[in-house]
Amino acid sequence: MNRIRSYNIGAALVALLLLASVAVACGDDEQTQASRGAPSQQVAPDEPQSTARSVEASDQAADQRDDSGASESAQQSRAEVRQDAQQDDEAQTAADQPEQAARDESESEAEPAPVTLGLRPILGGHQFHQPIEMLELPDGSFLVAEQRGYITRFVQDNGEVEQFGILDLTESITFRGEQGLLSMALHPDYEDNPFLFVYYSPRGESMTRLSRFRIVQGQAFVEAELVIIEIPQPYSNHNGGAIRFGPDGMLYLGLGDGGAANDPQGHGQNRETLLGTIIRIEVNDIDTATPYRIPTDNPFLGIAGVRPEIWAFGLRNPWRMAFDQETGLLWAGDVGQDRVEEIVIVRAGENHGWNVFEGDECFRSDDDCAALTDAIAPVGTYGHDEGCSVTGGMVYRGNALRHLQGVYIFSDFCSGTIWGLWPDDSAETGWARETILESGELIASFAVDDDGEVYVLVFGGPILKLVAE
């Protein structure tokens, strides 16, 4: 069910009228029900019982007494009662009007009209082959990275869209399957430090590489590449690769378990390797001699036999991750083996369980699962009856879709379904998953602009903005 609920204000007003009828008539047993979240049937209520109807009954009783010899004084008293009752009715009606108006206004504010979400092409509907990242520059233009090795700047002015090549790595990368240009990020202080960070698969090498390029006059030159770190890759898949700068200014990089199936080399639970981890490093004031530094508050710094770059481990293939702009929490989509896709919140020093667990299910023996007591459960999962490869998204913090505030938006590459995780104290994980829309697209990534609005990157199509239709 779509979490975007349809509220029926008319049903609520009908319910109030029925309650008034029951309170005055003291005998009307009819009840009505209204459903929040689905259109409800509007039942025409009986005429509300009022003071005017009581006056009519009093007149009939008085007329009967007149027929049996009621006195003139009794008729006068009856007229006075009727007049007093009518005055009371008018006064009560006048008093009820502002109260009813206030109730109507309150209900209108508390129960917004239903919202239908859709996807709208941007950048003039430009068709992309395999886009994997989009970033907004300080001037409002967008950088788009494609897996085949291109990074292009798109400038939109008065409805016209211009393209400018920023970086071309097509001659330097291996582009096939899960290899290629996999991620990019701008330095968080880009205006004073115009650096572009790129993670890719070097041609002819069994590794992945994180590098930095300086942008000069709108161009990033291959000759100016500073290699920060290289990670050996025993297989061609599960390269992960999202580069993200945290609110602490540190660079975070998600790495898969090295590939193949079932994690044959046991990298997920091996902290002597960077595979199957998210690393956290310092990349300010670096050079070829010191391409990165280890932050002094990294959780495994100084522990023998553990790589100090590791921030968290036990991941299979974290494909896309993002920091919540408000809480600072790091969210990631971790691709499953053949049963469970998962969404995780990543914190310092945590073990996310692979390959002992796959999502929230035991992957190895029951004894192995029982012994791994420090494994952190995911906050969201779904099975392969709903998809095949999770695409991590981000927590919505824009203003255009206020009903999505605080909702983590993500998708599946195969099904194209876009879901949301809503905070829900009654759910076991604290989050409830609901469908936002069915896109029918091959969703490879998400992006966000400076206003917090969300974009969807699809293979073989335009970049799409999530909007209210």
C-alpha positions in Angstrom: 0.0 0.0 0.0 1.2 3.5 -0.8 2.1 5.3 2.4 0.9 8.5 0.8 -2.6 8.4 2.4 -5.8 9.9 0.9 -7.8 11.7 3.6 -11.6 12.3 3.2 -12.6 15.5 5.0 -16.2 15.2 3.9 -16.5 11.8 5.7 -15.2 13.4 8.9 -17.8 16.2 8.8 -20.6 13.6 8.3 -19.3 11.7 11.3 -19.5 14.9 13.4 -23.1 15.5 12.3 -24.1 12.0 13.2 -22.5 12.3 16.7 -24.5 15.5 17.2 -27.7 13.6 16.2 -27.0 10.9 18.7 -26.2 13.3 21.5 -29.5 15.3 21.2 -32.0 12.7 20.0 -30.8 10.1 22.6 -32.1 7.2 20.6 -30.5 7.1 17.1 -28.5 3.9 16.9 -27.1 4.4 13.4 -23.3 4.5 13.2 -20.9 5.4 10.4 -17.3 4.4 9.7 -14.7 6.4 7.8 -11.4 4.9 6.5 -8.2 7.0 6.5 -6.0 6.1 3.6 -8.8 5.0 1.2 -11.8 6.8 -0.3 -14.8 6.3 2.1 -18.5 6.0 1.3 -20.3 9.2 2.3 -23.5 8.3 4.1 -26.3 11.0 4.0 -27.2 11.4 7.7 -30.6 11.9 9.2 -31.6 15.5 9.9 -29.8 16.5 13.1 -32.1 16.7 16.1 -32.3 20.4 17.2 -34.2 22.6 19.6 -36.5 23.6 16.8 -37.7 19.9 16.5 -38.3 19.9 20.4 -40.5 23.0 20.0 -42.6 21.2 17.4 -43.2 18.3 19.8 -44.0 20.7 22.6 -46.7 22.3 20.3 -48.3 19.0 19.6 -48.6 18.1 23.3 -50.0 21.5 24.1 -52.6 21.3 21.4 -53.9 18.0 22.9 -54.2 19.7 26.3 -56.2 22.6 24.6 -58.7 20.1 23.1 -59.4 18.7 26.6 -60.1 22.2 28.0 -56.8 23.9 28.5 -57.1 27.5 29.8 -56.1 30.7 28.0 -53.3 31.2 30.4 -51.9 27.8 29.5 -52.0 28.8 25.8 -50.1 32.0 26.7 -47.5 30.0 28.6 -47.1 27.6 25.7 -46.4 30.6 23.4 -43.8 32.0 25.8 -42.1 28.6 26.0 -42.0 28.3 22.2 -40.6 31.9 21.9 -37.9 31.2 24.5 -37.0 27.9 22.9 -36.7 29.6 19.5 -34.4 32.3 21.0 -32.3 29.6 22.6 -32.0 27.8 19.3 -30.9 30.9 17.5 -28.4 31.7 20.2 -27.0 28.2 20.2 -26.7 28.2 16.4 -24.8 31.5 16.5 -22.5 30.1 19.2 -21.8 26.9 17.3 -20.8 28.6 14.0 -17.3 29.8 15.1 -16.6 26.5 16.9 -17.6 24.5 13.8 -15.5 26.7 11.6 -12.5 26.2 13.9 -13.1 22.4 13.8 -13.3 22.5 10.0 -10.1 24.5 9.7 -8.3 22.2 12.2 -9.3 19.1 10.2 -8.2 20.7 7.0 -4.8 21.4 8.4 -4.4 18.0 10.0 -5.6 16.0 7.0 -4.0 17.2 3.8 -5.2 16.2 0.4 -3.8 13.1 -1.1 -0.5 13.4 -3.1 0.3 11.4 -6.2 4.0 11.2 -7.0 5.6 11.0 -10.4 8.9 11.2 -12.2 9.7 14.2 -14.5 12.6 14.3 -16.9 15.2 17.1 -16.5 18.1 18.4 -18.6 15.8 18.6 -21.6 15.1 14.9 -21.5 18.7 14.1 -22.5 19.1 10.3 -22.9 21.9 8.6 -20.9 23.4 5.2 -21.4 24.5 4.2 -17.8 24.5 7.2 -15.5 25.7 6.4 -12.0 26.1 9.7 -10.2 24.8 13.3 -10.4 26.0 16.3 -8.4 25.0 19.9 -8.3 27.7 22.5 -8.6 27.6 25.8 -6.6 26.5 27.6 -9.8 23.4 25.4 -10.2 24.7 23.3 -13.0 24.9 19.5 -12.8 27.8 17.0 -13.1 26.7 13.6 -14.4 29.1 10.6 -14.4 28.5 7.6 -16.7 29.8 4.2 -16.1 31.6 4.1 -19.4 34.0 6.9 -18.2 32.5 10.3 -19.0 31.8 13.1 -16.6 29.8 15.9 -18.2 28.6 19.3 -16.9 25.0 20.3 -17.9 24.0 23.9 -17.9 20.4 24.9 -18.3 19.6 28.5 -19.3 16.2 29.7 -20.5 15.1 26.2 -21.4 18.3 25.5 -23.4 20.7 22.8 -22.1 24.4 23.0 -22.9 26.9 20.2 -22.3 30.6 20.6 -21.3 33.0 17.6 -21.0 34.7 17.7 -17.6 36.7 14.4 -17.5 37.1 11.5 -20.0 38.4 8.3 -18.5 37.2 6.0 -21.3 40.8 5.2 -22.3 41.8 4.5 -18.7 39.1 2.2 -17.4 37.7 -1.2 -17.8 34.0 -0.9 -18.7 32.0 -4.1 -18.5 29.5 -5.7 -16.1 30.0 -4.1 -12.7 33.3 -2.4 -13.7 33.9 1.1 -14.9 33.5 4.6 -13.5 31.6 3.8 -10.3 31.3 7.0 -8.3 32.4 10.6 -7.9 32.2 13.3 -5.2 33.2 16.9 -4.9 35.3 18.2 -2.0 32.9 19.6 0.6 34.7 23.0 0.4 34.6 22.9 -3.4 34.8 26.7 -4.0 38.2 26.9 -2.2 39.3 23.4 -3.0 38.0 22.6 -6.5 38.7 18.9 -6.3 36.8 16.0 -7.9 37.2 12.5 -6.4 36.6 9.5 -8.6 36.4 5.8 -8.0 36.9 3.5 -11.0 38.2 0.2 -12.4 41.7 0.8 -14.1 42.2 -0.8 -17.4 44.3 -4.0 -17.3 44.4 -4.1 -13.5 42.8 -6.4 -11.0 42.0 -3.5 -8.7 39.8 -0.5 -8.1 41.2 3.0 -7.6 40.2 6.1 -5.7 41.8 9.3 -7.2 41.6 13.0 -7.0 41.5 15.5 -9.9 41.7 19.3 -9.7 39.2 21.2 -11.8 40.8 24.1 -13.6 38.7 26.4 -15.9 35.9 23.7 -16.0 38.2 20.9 -16.9 39.7 17.9 -14.9 42.9 16.6 -16.6 44.0 13.0 -16.5 47.6 14.1 -16.2 46.7 15.8 -12.9 45.5 12.6 -11.2 46.5 12.0 -7.6 46.0 8.3 -6.7 44.7 8.1 -3.1 44.2 4.4 -2.6 44.0 1.2 -4.7 42.2 -1.9 -3.5 43.0 -5.4 -5.0 40.0 -7.1 -6.5 40.1 -10.9 -6.9 36.9 -10.9 -9.1 35.2 -8.5 -11.5 32.0 -7.9 -9.5 31.0 -6.6 -6.1 33.1 -3.4 -6.4 30.6 -1.2 -4.4 32.1 2.2 -4.8 30.1 5.1 -3.5 32.2 8.0 -2.4 30.6 10.3 0.2 31.9 13.1 2.4 30.4 13.0 5.8 29.3 16.0 8.0 32.7 15.6 9.7 34.5 16.3 6.4 36.0 12.8 6.1 35.8 10.7 3.0 33.8 7.5 3.2 34.1 4.7 0.5 31.9 1.6 0.4 33.6 -1.6 -0.8 32.2 -4.9 -1.8 33.5 -8.3 -0.6 35.6 -8.9 -3.7 33.1 -10.7 -5.8 32.1 -14.2 -7.0 29.3 -15.8 -5.0 29.0 -16.6 -1.3 32.1 -14.6 -0.4 34.4 -17.6 -1.1 37.5 -15.9 0.5 35.7 -14.9 3.6 36.3 -11.2 3.2 33.1 -10.0 4.9 34.3 -11.0 8.4 38.0 -10.5 7.8 39.2 -7.1 9.0 42.7 -7.6 7.7 41.3 -6.6 4.3 39.4 -3.5 3.1 37.0 -5.7 1.1 33.5 -5.9 2.5 33.9 -2.7 4.5 33.2 1.0 4.5 36.4 3.0 5.0 36.8 6.5 6.4 39.9 8.6 5.6 41.2 12.2 5.7 42.0 13.7 2.3 42.9 17.3 3.1 46.4 18.5 2.5 47.5 15.3 0.7 50.2 14.7 -1.9 51.8 11.7 -3.5 53.9 11.0 -0.4 50.9 11.1 1.9 47.8 10.4 -0.3 45.5 10.1 2.8 45.5 10.0 6.6 43.7 7.9 9.2 41.4 9.9 11.4 42.4 9.6 15.0 38.9 8.6 16.1 38.5 5.7 13.6 37.1 2.7 15.6 39.9 0.2 14.8 42.9 2.4 14.9 45.7 0.8 16.9 44.2 -2.7 16.9 46.6 -5.4 15.7 45.6 -7.3 12.7 42.8 -4.8 11.7 43.0 -2.2 8.9 42.7 1.2 10.6 40.8 2.7 7.6 37.8 0.5 8.4 34.7 2.4 9.7 32.3 -0.6 9.5 32.5 -4.2 8.0 30.4 -7.3 7.2 29.0 -5.9 4.0 28.5 -7.8 0.7 28.2 -5.1 -1.9 27.1 -1.7 -0.7 25.7 -0.1 -3.8 24.9 3.6 -3.2 25.0 5.2 0.2 24.2 8.7 1.6 24.3 10.8 4.7 21.0 12.1 6.1 21.5 15.9 6.0 19.6 16.4 9.3 20.7 13.5 11.5 24.1 12.8 10.0 23.4 9.0 9.8 24.9 7.1 7.0 22.5 4.9 5.0 23.4 2.2 2.5 21.8 -0.4 0.3 23.7 -3.7 0.5 23.0 -6.1 -2.4 22.1 -9.6 -1.3 23.2 -13.0 -2.5 20.0 -14.8 -3.8 17.4 -14.3 -1.1 17.5 -11.0 0.8 18.2 -7.3 -0.1 18.9 -5.0 2.8 19.1 -1.4 3.9 21.5 -0.6 6.7 22.4 2.4 8.9 26.2 2.4 9.2 27.8 3.4 12.5 31.4 3.3 13.7 32.8 -0.2 14.4 29.6 -2.1 13.5 29.6 -5.6 12.0 26.7 -6.0 9.4 27.0 -9.8 9.4 27.9 -10.9 5.9 28.6 -13.8 5.1 27.3 -15.3 8.3 24.0 -13.5 7.7 22.3 -12.4 4.5 20.1 -9.5 5.5 18.1 -10.6 8.5 18.4 -14.4 7.6 21.0 -16.9 8.6 23.3 -17.6 5.6 25.7 -20.1 7.1 25.1 -22.7 9.8 22.8 -22.1 12.7 25.9 -22.5 15.0 27.8 -19.8 13.1 24.8 -17.4 13.3 24.3 -18.0 17.0 28.0 -17.4 17.6 28.1 -14.0 15.8 26.5 -12.0 18.6 27.7 -8.6 17.4 26.0 -8.6 14.0 23.8 -5.6 13.4 20.4 -6.3 11.8 19.3 -4.2 8.8 16.6 -1.6 9.2 14.8 -2.8 6.0 14.7 -5.9 3.9 12.8 -7.5 1.0 13.0 -10.8 -0.8 13.7 -11.7 -4.4 10.0 -12.1 -5.1 10.1 -8.2 -5.1 13.4 -7.5 -6.8 16.9 -8.7 -7.3 19.4 -5.9 -6.6 18.9 -3.0 -4.1 19.8 0.5 -5.1 20.5 2.6 -2.1 18.9 6.1 -1.9 18.7 8.8 0.6 16.6 10.4 3.3 14.3 13.1 1.9 14.9 16.6 3.3 13.4 18.8 0.6 10.4 21.1 0.9 8.3 20.3 -2.2 7.1 16.9 -0.9 6.6 17.6 2.8 4.8 14.3 3.5 8.1 12.5 2.7 10.1 14.4 5.3 12.4 12.0 7.1 11.6 9.1 4.8 14.4 7.0 3.4 13.8 6.6 -0.4 15.4 3.7 -2.3 14.7 1.2 -5.1 15.5 -2.1 -6.8 17.4 -2.2 -10.1 15.4 -5.1 -11.5 11.8 -4.2 -10.5 12.0 -0.4 -10.7 9.9 -0.2 -7.5 10.6 2.9 -5.4 10.0 2.4 -1.7 10.2 4.5 1.4 11.2 3.6 4.9 9.0 5.5 7.3 9.9 5.9 11.0 7.6 3.5 12.9 7.9 2.8 16.6 5.6 -0.2 16.2 7.8 -1.9 13.7 10.5 -4.3 14.9 13.3 -2.4 13.2 11.8 1.1 13.9 11.1 1.5 10.2 8.1 0.5 8.0 8.5 -0.1 4.2 5.8 1.2 1.9 5.7 1.5 -1.9 6.0 5.1 -3.2 5.6 4.3 -6.9 6.3 1.8 -9.7 8.7 3.3 -12.1 9.2 0.5 -14.6 12.8 1.8 -15.0 16.3 0.3 -14.4 17.1 2.5 -11.4 20.9 2.5 -10.8 21.3 5.5 -8.5 19.7 8.5 -6.8 20.9 12.1 -6.5 19.9 15.2 -4.5 20.2 18.9 -5.3 21.0 21.7 -2.9 17.3 22.1 -2.0 17.1 18.5 -0.9 15.0 17.4 -3.8 15.5 13.8 -5.1 16.4 12.6 -8.6 16.4 9.1 -10.1 19.2 7.9 -12.4 18.1 5.1 -14.8 19.9 3.1 -17.4 18.8 3.9 -21.0 16.8 7.0 -20.3 16.7 10.6 -18.9 17.4 11.6 -15.4 14.1 12.0 -13.6 13.0 14.2 -10.7 10.6 12.9 -8.0 7.7 15.3 -8.1 4.0 15.7 -7.0 1.8 15.4 -10.0 
